[in-house]
Amino acid sequence: MDIRDKLLSENPWKLMISLSLPAILGQLIVGLYAFVDSIYVGQMVGTDAMSAVSAASPFILINNAIAVLLGIGSGSVLSRAIGKKAQDIIDKIIGNLTFLVIMLSSAVMVIGIIFAPEFLRLSGAKGDILNMGVSYLRTVYLGSIFVNFMQGANMVIRAEGRMGIAMGIMAAGAILNIILDPIFILLMRSQGPQAVAIATVISQFIQALVTLIYFLKKSPVVRFHGIKPAKDLLPEIFSVGMSAMLMQIMMLIQMTVVYNTAVHFGGEHQIALMGAAQRVMQLAFVPIWGMSQGMQPAVGTNFGAKEYMRVKRLTNIFIIGSTCLAGFFFAIIEIFSTQILSAFITDSSIVRLGLYNFRIMYCMFPTYGLLIMTVTYFQSIGKAKQAGLVVMLRQLFLAVPLVLILPRILGGNVLGVWLALPLNDIIIILIAVVLLISEYKHLMKLQRDIGTVI
């Protein structure tokens, strides 16, 4: 059975597991990049260095934004092309992605290196925290082309349905990074968090090289046919990938406002606390994101083949699976909050100060499975507007006003900053449910039109 037949005919529960498990493991290992970096910095360098990495972390999302714009957009086009057996489109995918990665990443690298100090000041960094953050961020930007090609092309591998290969490449790079981190910290102790950034860039370069070799030699579906733009694919790639890119950009803005507001109302130690909370969020979030990457080729291919009721059933099954996964991580975070914060911050008084706020921030985490699968559904079938609406409301248009207003309503209490995030999620999940119910009605109509409602 080839990949297309598997996506169109295999039992949905079995398909969810086979597509999601390697993607979840791969994304979980990828999440260890930032997670382990921060633990090494916090334990081996110090709390100020942890604050510097935290202040820089929102601006690393600029690279993530490029990777998901091109990777998710290309993956969505690819999965539907596989469903339609459109080989001419398939042959353009990776060359077009590589061209766009080089162009956009080069611009980000130059701008990021020049404006790194200004970026970090937006997060509330100053003094030693600012200086360490600048060296760390500039080093990260030097690897922009490598990380964006590696992440974007990995999403194309997943869209082929080859989740095991995608996971293996990501896992190898993450393990290499975990090994190199303490070595570079010990060899370059005077460089602080910059040593960790150097280890990360080296790992990303090796991953990018392995990914390139895969498309040159191994891929059974997508092959490299030269670095060149495919103008006919650009509108669809950008329209679908834009919602995912907006999620990263809006998260950048949201995190910058959160850090700055938290420092204003709670002092500089809030950068370390919020940074630890965000690192944990990213690690707990990426398995759900991994499951969404398993969902994309399944939904996209079936939608392209006009199997609309199977699309609905697959979406429901992925929602159930991702909700269980989110609940598992929620339980771990709430039960072991003290131990988790202590892994990043060695000062026990700061840990005690932030513990209650940390737990409040995660109270809506079990709903994230439904939220992310809903966004992924719209991305998979090419409905960028609905996905973009949910993303923009969650990351910016509701979250930022709540972060700015709630602390003032609570009389200048920094608790308002932490409380704003789960309150925002309550509103967004209600909107997502309404959109999904409306879309299910549309799927029923499409199925009736072809005369095979099940």
C-alpha positions as CSV (number, residue, x, y, z in Angstrom):
1,M,0.0,0.0,0.0
2,D,1.5,3.4,-1.0
3,I,1.3,6.5,1.2
4,R,-1.7,7.9,-0.7
5,D,-3.7,4.7,-0.4
6,K,-2.9,4.5,3.3
7,L,-4.1,8.0,4.0
8,L,-7.3,7.4,2.1
9,S,-8.2,3.9,3.4
10,E,-6.5,3.0,6.7
11,N,-8.6,2.9,9.9
12,P,-8.7,6.5,11.2
13,W,-7.5,5.5,14.8
14,K,-4.7,3.5,13.4
15,L,-3.8,6.2,11.0
16,M,-3.8,8.8,13.7
17,I,-1.3,6.7,15.8
18,S,0.9,5.9,12.9
19,L,1.1,9.5,11.6
20,S,1.2,11.2,15.0
21,L,3.5,9.0,17.1
22,P,6.7,9.7,15.2
23,A,5.7,13.3,14.7
24,I,5.0,13.7,18.4
25,L,8.3,12.1,19.4
26,G,10.1,14.2,16.8
27,Q,8.5,17.5,17.9
28,L,9.1,16.6,21.6
29,I,12.8,16.1,20.9
30,V,12.8,19.4,18.9
31,G,11.3,21.1,21.9
32,L,14.2,19.9,24.0
33,Y,16.4,22.4,22.1
34,A,15.2,25.5,23.9
35,F,14.2,23.6,27.0
36,V,17.6,22.1,27.6
37,D,19.4,25.2,26.5
38,S,17.6,27.1,29.2
39,I,18.3,24.5,31.9
40,Y,22.0,24.4,31.1
41,V,22.2,28.2,31.1
42,G,20.2,28.5,34.4
43,Q,22.1,25.8,36.2
44,M,25.7,26.3,34.8
45,V,25.8,30.0,34.1
46,G,23.3,31.7,36.3
47,T,19.9,33.4,36.7
48,D,21.0,36.6,34.8
49,A,22.0,34.4,31.9
50,M,18.7,32.6,32.0
51,S,17.0,36.0,31.9
52,A,19.1,37.0,28.9
53,V,18.1,33.9,27.0
54,S,14.4,34.5,28.0
55,A,14.5,38.1,26.8
56,A,15.9,37.0,23.5
57,S,13.5,34.1,23.0
58,P,10.6,36.1,21.5
59,F,12.8,37.3,18.6
60,I,14.0,33.8,17.7
61,L,10.4,33.3,16.7
62,I,11.2,35.4,13.6
63,N,13.1,32.4,12.2
64,N,10.3,30.1,13.3
65,A,7.8,32.3,11.4
66,I,9.7,31.9,8.1
67,A,10.0,28.1,8.6
68,V,6.3,27.6,9.3
69,L,5.2,30.0,6.6
70,L,7.1,28.0,3.9
71,G,6.9,24.6,5.5
72,I,3.2,24.5,6.3
73,G,2.2,26.3,3.1
74,S,4.3,23.9,1.0
75,G,3.1,20.9,3.0
76,S,-0.5,21.8,2.5
77,V,0.0,22.2,-1.3
78,L,1.9,19.0,-1.4
79,S,-0.6,16.8,0.4
80,R,-3.4,18.0,-1.8
81,A,-1.2,17.5,-4.9
82,I,-0.6,13.9,-3.7
83,G,-4.3,13.4,-3.3
84,K,-4.9,14.6,-6.9
85,K,-1.8,12.9,-8.3
86,A,-0.5,16.2,-9.6
87,Q,3.2,15.3,-10.2
88,D,4.0,18.7,-11.9
89,I,3.2,20.5,-8.6
90,I,5.1,17.9,-6.5
91,D,8.3,18.4,-8.5
92,K,8.3,22.2,-7.8
93,I,7.9,22.0,-4.0
94,I,11.4,21.6,-2.6
95,G,13.3,23.8,-5.0
96,N,10.8,26.6,-4.5
97,L,11.0,26.2,-0.7
98,T,14.9,26.3,-0.8
99,F,14.9,29.5,-2.9
100,L,12.5,31.3,-0.5
101,V,14.4,30.1,2.6
102,I,17.6,31.6,1.3
103,M,16.0,34.9,0.3
104,L,14.0,35.5,3.5
105,S,16.5,34.1,6.0
106,S,19.3,36.2,4.6
107,A,17.2,39.3,5.2
108,V,16.3,38.2,8.7
109,M,20.0,37.5,9.6
110,V,21.2,40.9,8.5
111,I,18.3,42.8,10.2
112,G,18.6,40.7,13.4
113,I,22.3,41.2,13.8
114,I,22.0,44.9,13.4
115,F,19.0,45.5,15.6
116,A,19.6,42.8,18.3
117,P,20.1,45.4,21.1
118,E,16.9,47.3,20.2
119,F,14.9,44.0,20.1
120,L,16.1,43.0,23.6
121,R,15.3,46.4,25.1
122,L,11.7,45.8,24.1
123,S,11.6,42.8,26.4
124,G,12.8,44.9,29.3
125,A,16.4,43.8,29.3
126,K,19.2,46.1,30.5
127,G,22.7,46.0,31.9
128,D,24.4,42.6,32.0
129,I,21.2,40.9,30.9
130,L,21.1,43.0,27.8
131,N,24.8,42.5,26.9
132,M,24.6,38.7,27.3
133,G,21.3,38.6,25.3
134,V,22.8,40.5,22.4
135,S,25.7,38.1,21.9
136,Y,23.3,35.1,22.2
137,L,20.7,36.5,19.7
138,R,23.3,37.6,17.1
139,T,24.8,34.1,17.1
140,V,21.4,32.5,16.7
141,Y,20.7,34.7,13.7
142,L,23.9,33.6,12.0
143,G,22.3,30.2,11.6
144,S,19.0,31.5,10.1
145,I,19.3,29.8,6.7
146,F,20.2,26.4,8.3
147,V,17.4,26.3,10.8
148,N,14.7,27.6,8.4
149,F,15.6,25.1,5.7
150,M,15.8,22.3,8.2
151,Q,12.4,23.0,9.8
152,G,10.6,24.0,6.7
153,A,11.8,21.0,4.6
154,N,11.0,18.7,7.6
155,M,7.4,19.8,7.3
156,V,7.5,18.8,3.7
157,I,8.8,15.3,4.7
158,R,5.8,15.0,7.1
159,A,3.4,16.1,4.3
160,E,4.8,13.2,2.3
161,G,3.6,10.9,5.1
162,R,7.1,9.9,6.1
163,M,6.9,10.8,9.7
164,G,9.6,8.4,10.8
165,I,12.2,10.0,8.6
166,A,11.2,13.5,9.7
167,M,11.4,12.4,13.4
168,G,14.8,10.8,12.9
169,I,16.4,13.9,11.4
170,M,15.0,16.2,14.1
171,A,15.9,13.7,16.9
172,A,19.5,13.4,15.8
173,G,20.0,17.2,15.7
174,A,18.4,17.6,19.1
175,I,20.5,14.9,20.7
176,L,23.6,16.4,19.2
177,N,22.6,19.8,20.6
178,I,22.1,18.4,24.0
179,I,25.6,16.8,23.9
180,L,27.3,19.9,22.6
181,D,25.6,22.4,25.1
182,P,27.6,21.5,28.2
183,I,30.8,21.1,26.3
184,F,30.7,24.6,24.8
185,I,29.6,26.1,28.1
186,L,32.7,24.6,29.8
187,L,35.0,25.5,27.0
188,M,33.6,29.1,26.6
189,R,32.5,29.8,30.2
190,S,33.4,33.5,29.8
191,Q,31.0,33.8,26.8
192,G,27.9,33.0,28.9
193,P,24.8,32.0,26.9
194,Q,26.5,32.6,23.6
195,A,28.2,29.2,24.0
196,V,24.8,27.5,23.9
197,A,23.9,29.5,20.8
198,I,27.0,28.3,19.0
199,A,26.2,24.6,19.9
200,T,22.7,25.1,18.6
201,V,23.8,26.6,15.2
202,I,26.3,23.7,14.7
203,S,23.5,21.2,15.3
204,Q,21.2,23.0,12.9
205,F,23.8,23.1,10.2
206,I,24.2,19.3,10.3
207,Q,20.5,18.8,10.3
208,A,20.1,21.0,7.2
209,L,22.8,19.0,5.4
210,V,21.2,15.7,6.2
211,T,17.8,17.0,5.1
212,L,19.3,18.2,1.8
213,I,20.8,14.8,1.2
214,Y,17.4,13.2,1.8
215,F,15.7,15.2,-1.0
216,L,18.7,14.6,-3.3
217,K,18.9,10.9,-2.8
218,K,16.2,9.2,-0.8
219,S,12.7,10.8,-1.0
220,P,10.2,8.6,-3.0
221,V,7.8,11.5,-3.6
222,V,9.6,14.9,-3.6
223,R,12.9,15.3,-5.3
224,F,15.2,18.2,-5.7
225,H,15.0,19.8,-9.2
226,G,17.1,22.8,-8.6
227,I,16.8,26.0,-6.6
228,K,14.2,28.1,-8.3
229,P,10.9,29.9,-7.5
230,A,7.6,28.4,-8.6
231,K,5.5,31.6,-9.1
232,D,2.3,29.6,-9.7
233,L,2.5,28.0,-6.2
234,L,3.4,31.2,-4.2
235,P,-0.1,32.6,-3.7
236,E,-1.4,29.3,-2.2
237,I,1.7,28.6,-0.2
238,F,1.6,32.1,1.3
239,S,-2.1,32.2,1.9
240,V,-2.0,28.8,3.8
241,G,1.3,29.3,5.6
242,M,0.4,32.9,6.6
243,S,-1.8,31.8,9.5
244,A,1.0,29.7,10.9
245,M,3.5,32.5,10.3
246,L,1.1,35.0,12.0
247,M,1.0,32.6,15.0
248,Q,4.8,33.1,15.4
249,I,4.8,36.8,14.8
250,M,1.9,37.4,17.1
251,M,3.5,35.2,19.7
252,L,6.6,37.4,19.4
253,I,4.6,40.6,20.0
254,Q,2.6,38.9,22.8
255,M,5.7,37.7,24.6
256,T,7.5,41.0,24.2
257,V,4.5,42.8,25.8
258,V,4.2,40.1,28.5
259,Y,7.9,40.4,29.5
260,N,7.9,44.1,29.5
261,T,4.6,44.4,31.5
262,A,5.7,41.7,33.9
263,V,9.0,43.6,34.6
264,H,7.1,46.8,35.0
265,F,4.7,45.4,37.7
266,G,6.9,42.7,39.2
267,G,10.6,43.5,38.8
268,E,13.4,42.0,36.7
269,H,13.1,38.5,38.2
270,Q,9.8,38.2,36.3
271,I,11.9,37.8,33.1
272,A,13.4,34.6,34.5
273,L,10.1,33.3,35.8
274,M,8.1,34.1,32.6
275,G,11.0,32.7,30.5
276,A,10.9,29.4,32.4
277,A,7.1,29.3,32.0
278,Q,7.4,29.9,28.3
279,R,10.0,27.2,27.9
280,V,7.8,24.7,29.6
281,M,4.8,25.9,27.5
282,Q,6.8,25.4,24.3
283,L,8.0,21.9,25.4
284,A,4.4,20.8,26.4
285,F,3.0,22.4,23.3
286,V,5.2,20.8,20.7
287,P,3.8,17.2,21.0
288,I,0.4,18.7,20.3
289,W,1.9,20.5,17.4
290,G,3.5,17.2,16.3
291,M,0.1,15.6,16.3
292,S,-1.2,18.4,14.1
293,Q,1.6,17.7,11.6
294,G,0.3,14.1,11.5
295,M,-3.2,15.4,10.9
296,Q,-2.2,17.7,8.0
297,P,-1.5,15.0,5.3
298,A,-4.4,12.9,6.4
299,V,-7.0,15.7,6.2
300,G,-5.4,17.4,3.2
301,T,-5.1,14.2,1.1
302,N,-8.7,13.1,1.9
303,F,-10.1,16.6,1.2
304,G,-8.3,16.6,-2.1
305,A,-9.8,13.2,-2.9
306,K,-13.3,14.5,-1.9
307,E,-13.7,12.0,1.0
308,Y,-15.4,14.7,3.1
309,M,-17.0,12.4,5.7
310,R,-13.6,10.8,6.3
311,V,-12.1,14.3,6.7
312,K,-14.7,15.0,9.5
313,R,-14.1,11.7,11.2
314,L,-10.3,12.1,11.1
315,T,-10.5,15.6,12.5
316,N,-12.7,14.4,15.4
317,I,-10.3,11.6,16.2
318,F,-7.2,13.9,16.1
319,I,-9.1,16.3,18.5
320,I,-9.8,13.4,20.9
321,G,-6.1,12.2,20.8
322,S,-4.6,15.7,21.2
323,T,-7.0,16.5,24.1
324,C,-5.8,13.4,25.9
325,L,-2.2,14.4,25.2
326,A,-2.7,18.0,26.5
327,G,-4.4,16.6,29.6
328,F,-1.4,14.4,30.3
329,F,1.1,17.4,30.1
330,F,-1.3,19.6,32.2
331,A,-1.3,17.0,35.0
332,I,2.6,16.8,35.0
333,I,3.0,20.6,35.0
334,E,0.5,21.2,37.9
335,I,1.8,18.4,40.1
336,F,5.5,19.1,39.6
337,S,5.5,22.9,39.3
338,T,8.1,23.5,42.0
339,Q,10.5,21.0,40.5
340,I,10.0,22.3,37.0
341,L,10.7,26.0,38.0
342,S,13.7,24.9,40.1
343,A,15.3,23.3,37.0
344,F,15.6,26.7,35.5
345,I,16.0,29.0,38.5
346,T,18.4,28.2,41.3
347,D,17.2,30.9,43.7
348,S,14.4,29.2,45.7
349,S,12.9,32.5,46.8
350,I,12.2,33.5,43.2
351,V,10.7,30.0,42.6
352,R,8.4,30.4,45.6
353,L,7.4,33.9,44.5
354,G,6.3,32.7,41.0
355,L,4.8,29.3,41.8
356,Y,1.1,30.3,42.1
357,N,1.2,32.5,39.0
358,F,2.9,29.7,37.1
359,R,0.1,27.3,37.9
360,I,-2.6,29.8,37.0
361,M,-1.0,30.3,33.6
362,Y,-1.6,26.6,32.7
363,C,-5.2,26.2,33.9
364,M,-6.6,26.1,30.3
365,F,-3.9,23.9,28.8
366,P,-6.2,20.8,28.4
367,T,-8.2,22.8,25.7
368,Y,-5.1,23.3,23.5
369,G,-5.7,20.0,21.6
370,L,-9.0,21.2,20.3
371,L,-7.7,24.7,19.5
372,I,-4.6,23.5,17.5
373,M,-6.4,20.8,15.6
374,T,-9.1,23.3,14.6
375,V,-6.4,25.7,13.2
376,T,-4.6,22.8,11.5
377,Y,-7.9,21.6,9.9
378,F,-8.4,25.0,8.2
379,Q,-4.7,25.1,7.1
380,S,-4.9,21.6,5.7
381,I,-7.9,22.3,3.4
382,G,-6.6,25.7,2.3
383,K,-9.0,27.9,4.3
384,A,-6.4,30.4,5.5
385,K,-8.9,33.1,6.6
386,Q,-10.5,31.0,9.3
387,A,-7.1,29.8,10.6
388,G,-5.7,33.3,10.5
389,L,-8.7,34.7,12.5
390,V,-8.3,32.3,15.4
391,V,-4.5,32.8,15.4
392,M,-4.7,36.6,15.3
393,L,-7.3,36.8,18.1
394,R,-5.4,34.4,20.3
395,Q,-2.0,35.8,19.9
396,L,-2.6,39.6,19.6
397,F,-5.9,41.2,19.4
398,L,-7.3,39.8,22.6
399,A,-4.2,38.7,24.5
400,V,-2.2,42.0,24.4
401,P,-5.1,44.2,25.6
402,L,-5.8,41.7,28.5
403,V,-2.1,41.7,29.5
404,L,-2.0,45.5,29.5
405,I,-5.3,46.0,31.3
406,L,-5.7,43.3,33.9
407,P,-2.7,44.2,36.1
408,R,-4.0,47.7,36.3
409,I,-7.5,46.5,37.2
410,L,-5.9,44.4,40.0
411,G,-4.2,47.5,41.4
412,G,-0.8,47.0,39.8
413,N,-0.5,43.3,40.7
414,V,1.7,41.3,38.3
415,L,-0.8,38.4,38.8
416,G,-2.9,40.2,36.1
417,V,-0.2,39.5,33.5
418,W,-0.3,35.7,34.2
419,L,-4.1,35.6,34.5
420,A,-4.6,37.3,31.1
421,L,-3.3,34.3,29.2
422,P,-5.8,31.7,30.3
423,L,-8.6,34.2,30.2
424,N,-7.7,34.8,26.6
425,D,-7.8,31.1,25.9
426,I,-11.4,30.7,27.3
427,I,-12.6,33.3,24.7
428,I,-10.7,31.8,21.8
429,I,-11.7,28.2,22.4
430,L,-15.4,29.3,22.2
431,I,-14.8,31.0,18.8
432,A,-12.9,27.9,17.5
433,V,-15.8,25.6,18.4
434,V,-18.3,27.8,16.6
435,L,-16.1,27.9,13.4
436,L,-15.6,24.1,13.5
437,I,-19.3,23.4,13.8
438,S,-20.0,25.6,10.9
439,E,-17.3,23.9,8.8
440,Y,-18.7,20.5,9.6
441,K,-22.1,21.6,8.2
442,H,-20.2,22.6,5.1
443,L,-18.6,19.2,4.8
444,M,-22.0,17.6,5.0
445,K,-23.2,19.7,2.2
446,L,-20.2,18.9,0.0
447,Q,-20.7,15.2,0.6
448,R,-24.5,15.4,-0.2
449,D,-23.5,17.2,-3.5
450,I,-21.6,14.1,-4.6
451,G,-24.4,11.9,-3.4
452,T,-22.6,9.7,-0.8
453,V,-23.4,10.9,2.7
454,I,-22.6,8.2,5.2
